[in-house]
Amino acid sequence: MLPIKIQSIDLIDDQISVLFENTWFQEDILALSQLLLNKIPNHSIKETTIGADREDIRFLWANAELMLNFDYYSQSCWFSAQDEISTTQIQPLYGVLTNHV
């Protein structure tokens, strides 16, 4: 894999979309998730779910339960809230992520 670089991070409704400069493969998801999660202070990973072409990482941050999602076939990466209450932390999370890009 080429060096990992983030092309853009965008807030779209109640989700944060992440685009990478290069095409990535499912085996790159660990490195991609570390790149993103390292930007988020004081988070704790609760669970990682691995599927055929998708991986989801559930984590806690700022009293919210959030998800970092990857879909290999569509080259999609996004953050979402696990529940309605956690949706209030999407905007602050976007601020944390974009201050480090």
VMD Tcl script that builds the backbone (N, CA, C; Angstrom):
set m [mol new atoms 303]
animate dup $m
set s [atomselect $m all]
$s set {name element resname resid chain x y z} {
  {N N MET 1 A 0.837 -1.185 0.000}
  {CA C MET 1 A 0.000 0.000 0.000}
  {C C MET 1 A 0.874 1.237 0.000}
  {N N LEU 2 A 0.452 2.233 -0.736}
  {CA C LEU 2 A 1.141 3.515 -0.754}
  {C C LEU 2 A 0.949 4.204 0.589}
  {N N PRO 3 A 1.743 5.224 0.890}
  {CA C PRO 3 A 1.530 5.945 2.151}
  {C C PRO 3 A 0.075 6.418 2.258}
  {N N ILE 4 A -0.453 6.320 3.452}
  {CA C ILE 4 A -1.849 6.663 3.682}
  {C C ILE 4 A -1.982 8.175 3.812}
  {N N LYS 5 A -2.844 8.759 2.984}
  {CA C LYS 5 A -3.120 10.187 3.085}
  {C C LYS 5 A -4.618 10.404 2.991}
  {N N ILE 6 A -5.102 11.291 3.831}
  {CA C ILE 6 A -6.515 11.644 3.815}
  {C C ILE 6 A -6.723 12.740 2.781}
  {N N GLN 7 A -7.679 12.530 1.903}
  {CA C GLN 7 A -8.015 13.537 0.895}
  {C C GLN 7 A -8.989 14.567 1.470}
  {N N SER 8 A -10.022 14.085 2.170}
  {CA C SER 8 A -10.996 15.012 2.752}
  {C C SER 8 A -11.769 14.342 3.877}
  {N N ILE 9 A -12.264 15.192 4.773}
  {CA C ILE 9 A -13.162 14.772 5.843}
  {C C ILE 9 A -14.335 15.742 5.796}
  {N N ASP 10 A -15.539 15.216 5.596}
  {CA C ASP 10 A -16.716 16.066 5.415}
  {C C ASP 10 A -17.841 15.650 6.347}
  {N N LEU 11 A -18.517 16.645 6.892}
  {CA C LEU 11 A -19.701 16.415 7.711}
  {C C LEU 11 A -20.922 16.449 6.797}
  {N N ILE 12 A -21.634 15.335 6.727}
  {CA C ILE 12 A -22.824 15.224 5.881}
  {C C ILE 12 A -23.965 14.726 6.767}
  {N N ASP 13 A -24.885 15.627 7.067}
  {CA C ASP 13 A -25.992 15.329 7.979}
  {C C ASP 13 A -25.426 14.857 9.317}
  {N N ASP 14 A -25.738 13.641 9.730}
  {CA C ASP 14 A -25.266 13.123 11.019}
  {C C ASP 14 A -24.133 12.117 10.858}
  {N N GLN 15 A -23.389 12.222 9.759}
  {CA C GLN 15 A -22.254 11.333 9.522}
  {C C GLN 15 A -21.041 12.143 9.087}
  {N N ILE 16 A -19.878 11.549 9.292}
  {CA C ILE 16 A -18.621 12.147 8.847}
  {C C ILE 16 A -18.035 11.224 7.793}
  {N N SER 17 A -17.892 11.735 6.599}
  {CA C SER 17 A -17.356 10.958 5.479}
  {C C SER 17 A -15.857 11.226 5.341}
  {N N VAL 18 A -15.087 10.165 5.123}
  {CA C VAL 18 A -13.636 10.280 4.964}
  {C C VAL 18 A -13.245 9.705 3.610}
  {N N LEU 19 A -12.495 10.480 2.843}
  {CA C LEU 19 A -11.954 10.002 1.569}
  {C C LEU 19 A -10.442 9.945 1.674}
  {N N PHE 20 A -9.871 8.879 1.131}
  {CA C PHE 20 A -8.424 8.718 1.102}
  {C C PHE 20 A -7.931 8.984 -0.314}
  {N N GLU 21 A -6.685 9.439 -0.439}
  {CA C GLU 21 A -6.141 9.796 -1.748}
  {C C GLU 21 A -5.976 8.596 -2.666}
  {N N ASN 22 A -5.668 7.444 -2.102}
  {CA C ASN 22 A -5.401 6.255 -2.912}
  {C C ASN 22 A -6.448 5.177 -2.672}
  {N N THR 23 A -6.589 4.289 -3.638}
  {CA C THR 23 A -7.430 3.113 -3.467}
  {C C THR 23 A -6.835 2.258 -2.352}
  {N N TRP 24 A -7.683 1.695 -1.515}
  {CA C TRP 24 A -7.215 0.857 -0.418}
  {C C TRP 24 A -7.910 -0.505 -0.491}
  {N N PHE 25 A -7.324 -1.447 0.234}
  {CA C PHE 25 A -7.823 -2.815 0.254}
  {C C PHE 25 A -8.279 -3.166 1.665}
  {N N GLN 26 A -9.030 -4.238 1.788}
  {CA C GLN 26 A -9.544 -4.608 3.103}
  {C C GLN 26 A -8.410 -4.844 4.103}
  {N N GLU 27 A -7.299 -5.369 3.641}
  {CA C GLU 27 A -6.182 -5.600 4.566}
  {C C GLU 27 A -5.528 -4.298 5.030}
  {N N ASP 28 A -5.881 -3.169 4.425}
  {CA C ASP 28 A -5.363 -1.860 4.838}
  {C C ASP 28 A -6.208 -1.214 5.928}
  {N N ILE 29 A -7.356 -1.780 6.235}
  {CA C ILE 29 A -8.287 -1.135 7.156}
  {C C ILE 29 A -7.681 -0.927 8.536}
  {N N LEU 30 A -6.877 -1.831 9.023}
  {CA C LEU 30 A -6.252 -1.644 10.333}
  {C C LEU 30 A -5.423 -0.364 10.347}
  {N N ALA 31 A -4.588 -0.159 9.343}
  {CA C ALA 31 A -3.762 1.051 9.280}
  {C C ALA 31 A -4.622 2.298 9.097}
  {N N LEU 32 A -5.657 2.209 8.274}
  {CA C LEU 32 A -6.544 3.354 8.054}
  {C C LEU 32 A -7.281 3.723 9.337}
  {N N SER 33 A -7.767 2.722 10.043}
  {CA C SER 33 A -8.492 3.003 11.288}
  {C C SER 33 A -7.561 3.589 12.340}
  {N N GLN 34 A -6.328 3.109 12.403}
  {CA C GLN 34 A -5.374 3.673 13.358}
  {C C GLN 34 A -5.064 5.129 13.033}
  {N N LEU 35 A -4.926 5.440 11.755}
  {CA C LEU 35 A -4.681 6.818 11.335}
  {C C LEU 35 A -5.797 7.734 11.836}
  {N N LEU 36 A -7.029 7.305 11.690}
  {CA C LEU 36 A -8.164 8.125 12.108}
  {C C LEU 36 A -8.357 8.127 13.622}
  {N N LEU 37 A -8.313 6.966 14.239}
  {CA C LEU 37 A -8.559 6.895 15.682}
  {C C LEU 37 A -7.457 7.569 16.492}
  {N N ASN 38 A -6.239 7.627 15.961}
  {CA C ASN 38 A -5.159 8.326 16.659}
  {C C ASN 38 A -5.422 9.821 16.776}
  {N N LYS 39 A -6.329 10.357 15.980}
  {CA C LYS 39 A -6.689 11.765 16.043}
  {C C LYS 39 A -7.696 12.056 17.162}
  {N N ILE 40 A -8.273 11.010 17.737}
  {CA C ILE 40 A -9.360 11.158 18.709}
  {C C ILE 40 A -8.822 10.841 20.104}
  {N N PRO 41 A -8.617 11.867 20.927}
  {CA C PRO 41 A -8.074 11.611 22.268}
  {C C PRO 41 A -9.102 10.913 23.161}
  {N N ASN 42 A -8.603 10.103 24.050}
  {CA C ASN 42 A -9.415 9.482 25.102}
  {C C ASN 42 A -10.584 8.647 24.587}
  {N N HIS 43 A -10.395 7.968 23.478}
  {CA C HIS 43 A -11.432 7.052 23.006}
  {C C HIS 43 A -11.090 5.639 23.481}
  {N N SER 44 A -12.079 4.787 23.508}
  {CA C SER 44 A -11.813 3.381 23.819}
  {C C SER 44 A -12.638 2.506 22.879}
  {N N ILE 45 A -11.969 1.545 22.289}
  {CA C ILE 45 A -12.623 0.642 21.346}
  {C C ILE 45 A -13.400 -0.416 22.123}
  {N N LYS 46 A -14.658 -0.596 21.753}
  {CA C LYS 46 A -15.511 -1.596 22.396}
  {C C LYS 46 A -15.579 -2.881 21.597}
  {N N GLU 47 A -15.595 -2.754 20.252}
  {CA C GLU 47 A -15.826 -3.944 19.438}
  {C C GLU 47 A -15.418 -3.669 17.994}
  {N N THR 48 A -14.885 -4.689 17.351}
  {CA C THR 48 A -14.609 -4.636 15.917}
  {C C THR 48 A -15.356 -5.784 15.257}
  {N N THR 49 A -16.121 -5.455 14.223}
  {CA C THR 49 A -16.885 -6.456 13.485}
  {C C THR 49 A -16.328 -6.527 12.073}
  {N N ILE 50 A -15.925 -7.731 11.662}
  {CA C ILE 50 A -15.327 -7.925 10.344}
  {C C ILE 50 A -16.273 -8.763 9.499}
  {N N GLY 51 A -16.623 -8.221 8.329}
  {CA C GLY 51 A -17.486 -8.936 7.394}
  {C C GLY 51 A -16.735 -9.235 6.115}
  {N N ALA 52 A -17.446 -9.700 5.118}
  {CA C ALA 52 A -16.825 -10.085 3.845}
  {C C ALA 52 A -16.150 -8.908 3.160}
  {N N ASP 53 A -16.789 -7.757 3.154}
  {CA C ASP 53 A -16.215 -6.584 2.486}
  {C C ASP 53 A -16.328 -5.332 3.338}
  {N N ARG 54 A -16.674 -5.515 4.610}
  {CA C ARG 54 A -16.934 -4.374 5.472}
  {C C ARG 54 A -16.373 -4.623 6.863}
  {N N GLU 55 A -15.892 -3.544 7.495}
  {CA C GLU 55 A -15.460 -3.612 8.885}
  {C C GLU 55 A -16.027 -2.423 9.629}
  {N N ASP 56 A -16.467 -2.673 10.859}
  {CA C ASP 56 A -17.036 -1.637 11.709}
  {C C ASP 56 A -16.323 -1.670 13.053}
  {N N ILE 57 A -15.956 -0.496 13.536}
  {CA C ILE 57 A -15.295 -0.374 14.832}
  {C C ILE 57 A -16.190 0.481 15.716}
  {N N ARG 58 A -16.679 -0.105 16.787}
  {CA C ARG 58 A -17.516 0.628 17.740}
  {C C ARG 58 A -16.614 1.130 18.850}
  {N N PHE 59 A -16.727 2.437 19.161}
  {CA C PHE 59 A -15.864 3.010 20.185}
  {C C PHE 59 A -16.617 4.039 21.018}
  {N N LEU 60 A -16.091 4.296 22.202}
  {CA C LEU 60 A -16.648 5.297 23.103}
  {C C LEU 60 A -15.772 6.536 23.060}
  {N N TRP 61 A -16.421 7.688 23.041}
  {CA C TRP 61 A -15.710 8.969 23.094}
  {C C TRP 61 A -16.684 10.034 23.574}
  {N N ALA 62 A -16.266 10.834 24.526}
  {CA C ALA 62 A -17.070 11.954 25.037}
  {C C ALA 62 A -18.489 11.500 25.407}
  {N N ASN 63 A -18.575 10.412 26.145}
  {CA C ASN 63 A -19.856 9.858 26.592}
  {C C ASN 63 A -20.789 9.472 25.450}
  {N N ALA 64 A -20.222 9.168 24.309}
  {CA C ALA 64 A -21.019 8.754 23.147}
  {C C ALA 64 A -20.497 7.424 22.621}
  {N N GLU 65 A -21.404 6.655 22.045}
  {CA C GLU 65 A -21.036 5.401 21.396}
  {C C GLU 65 A -21.081 5.638 19.891}
  {N N LEU 66 A -19.920 5.545 19.252}
  {CA C LEU 66 A -19.768 5.901 17.845}
  {C C LEU 66 A -19.231 4.726 17.046}
  {N N MET 67 A -19.381 4.823 15.732}
  {CA C MET 67 A -18.915 3.776 14.827}
  {C C MET 67 A -17.987 4.376 13.778}
  {N N LEU 68 A -16.912 3.658 13.496}
  {CA C LEU 68 A -16.062 3.945 12.344}
  {C C LEU 68 A -16.291 2.792 11.381}
  {N N ASN 69 A -16.800 3.106 10.199}
  {CA C ASN 69 A -17.225 2.092 9.235}
  {C C ASN 69 A -16.366 2.139 7.977}
  {N N PHE 70 A -16.035 0.967 7.466}
  {CA C PHE 70 A -15.299 0.842 6.206}
  {C C PHE 70 A -16.042 -0.135 5.306}
  {N N ASP 71 A -16.209 0.224 4.040}
  {CA C ASP 71 A -16.767 -0.676 3.039}
  {C C ASP 71 A -15.779 -0.720 1.884}
  {N N TYR 72 A -15.124 -1.857 1.718}
  {CA C TYR 72 A -14.058 -1.985 0.721}
  {C C TYR 72 A -14.563 -1.789 -0.704}
  {N N TYR 73 A -15.656 -2.443 -1.067}
  {CA C TYR 73 A -16.106 -2.408 -2.464}
  {C C TYR 73 A -16.481 -1.011 -2.929}
  {N N SER 74 A -17.074 -0.223 -2.068}
  {CA C SER 74 A -17.440 1.146 -2.451}
  {C C SER 74 A -16.361 2.158 -2.073}
  {N N GLN 75 A -15.265 1.673 -1.436}
  {CA C GLN 75 A -14.182 2.547 -0.979}
  {C C GLN 75 A -14.725 3.626 -0.039}
  {N N SER 76 A -15.691 3.244 0.786}
  {CA C SER 76 A -16.342 4.179 1.701}
  {C C SER 76 A -15.775 4.053 3.104}
  {N N CYS 77 A -15.657 5.203 3.746}
  {CA C CYS 77 A -15.259 5.252 5.147}
  {C C CYS 77 A -16.073 6.366 5.787}
  {N N TRP 78 A -16.703 6.076 6.930}
  {CA C TRP 78 A -17.504 7.100 7.584}
  {C C TRP 78 A -17.659 6.807 9.069}
  {N N PHE 79 A -17.872 7.885 9.801}
  {CA C PHE 79 A -18.194 7.815 11.220}
  {C C PHE 79 A -19.693 8.034 11.366}
  {N N SER 80 A -20.304 7.306 12.288}
  {CA C SER 80 A -21.724 7.482 12.576}
  {C C SER 80 A -21.947 7.247 14.065}
  {N N ALA 81 A -23.115 7.665 14.533}
  {CA C ALA 81 A -23.483 7.455 15.927}
  {C C ALA 81 A -24.179 6.109 16.066}
  {N N GLN 82 A -23.923 5.429 17.164}
  {CA C GLN 82 A -24.553 4.135 17.423}
  {C C GLN 82 A -26.017 4.311 17.832}
  {N N ASP 83 A -26.339 5.438 18.465}
  {CA C ASP 83 A -27.705 5.677 18.922}
  {C C ASP 83 A -28.031 7.165 18.801}
  {N N GLU 84 A -29.285 7.502 19.025}
  {CA C GLU 84 A -29.760 8.882 18.850}
  {C C GLU 84 A -29.045 9.857 19.789}
  {N N ILE 85 A -28.836 9.476 21.030}
  {CA C ILE 85 A -28.177 10.359 21.999}
  {C C ILE 85 A -26.746 10.660 21.563}
  {N N SER 86 A -26.054 9.671 21.028}
  {CA C SER 86 A -24.663 9.850 20.605}
  {C C SER 86 A -24.530 10.751 19.381}
  {N N THR 87 A -25.624 10.964 18.652}
  {CA C THR 87 A -25.597 11.819 17.468}
  {C C THR 87 A -25.122 13.228 17.812}
  {N N THR 88 A -25.359 13.667 19.041}
  {CA C THR 88 A -24.948 15.018 19.442}
  {C C THR 88 A -23.431 15.187 19.443}
  {N N GLN 89 A -22.683 14.093 19.438}
  {CA C GLN 89 A -21.222 14.181 19.462}
  {C C GLN 89 A -20.592 14.100 18.072}
  {N N ILE 90 A -21.391 13.963 17.023}
  {CA C ILE 90 A -20.832 13.900 15.666}
  {C C ILE 90 A -20.172 15.225 15.291}
  {N N GLN 91 A -20.829 16.345 15.556}
  {CA C GLN 91 A -20.257 17.663 15.238}
  {C C GLN 91 A -18.946 17.902 15.997}
  {N N PRO 92 A -18.887 17.668 17.322}
  {CA C PRO 92 A -17.606 17.818 18.022}
  {C C PRO 92 A -16.522 16.867 17.496}
  {N N LEU 93 A -16.913 15.645 17.132}
  {CA C LEU 93 A -15.945 14.699 16.578}
  {C C LEU 93 A -15.395 15.223 15.254}
  {N N TYR 94 A -16.255 15.776 14.430}
  {CA C TYR 94 A -15.813 16.381 13.165}
  {C C TYR 94 A -14.776 17.477 13.442}
  {N N GLY 95 A -15.016 18.292 14.449}
  {CA C GLY 95 A -14.057 19.333 14.822}
  {C C GLY 95 A -12.710 18.760 15.219}
  {N N VAL 96 A -12.727 17.689 15.994}
  {CA C VAL 96 A -11.475 17.042 16.412}
  {C C VAL 96 A -10.737 16.477 15.199}
  {N N LEU 97 A -11.452 15.801 14.331}
  {CA C LEU 97 A -10.821 15.180 13.160}
  {C C LEU 97 A -10.256 16.215 12.191}
  {N N THR 98 A -10.953 17.306 11.971}
  {CA C THR 98 A -10.501 18.287 10.981}
  {C C THR 98 A -9.432 19.223 11.518}
  {N N ASN 99 A -9.281 19.325 12.811}
  {CA C ASN 99 A -8.190 20.131 13.369}
  {C C ASN 99 A -6.843 19.465 13.173}
  {N N HIS 100 A -6.849 18.174 12.842}
  {CA C HIS 100 A -5.602 17.427 12.707}
  {C C HIS 100 A -5.283 17.051 11.269}
  {N N VAL 101 A -6.108 17.463 10.323}
  {CA C VAL 101 A -5.862 17.090 8.918}
  {C C VAL 101 A -4.754 17.956 8.361}
}
mol reanalyze $m
mol bondsrecalc $m
mol representation Tube
mol addrep $m
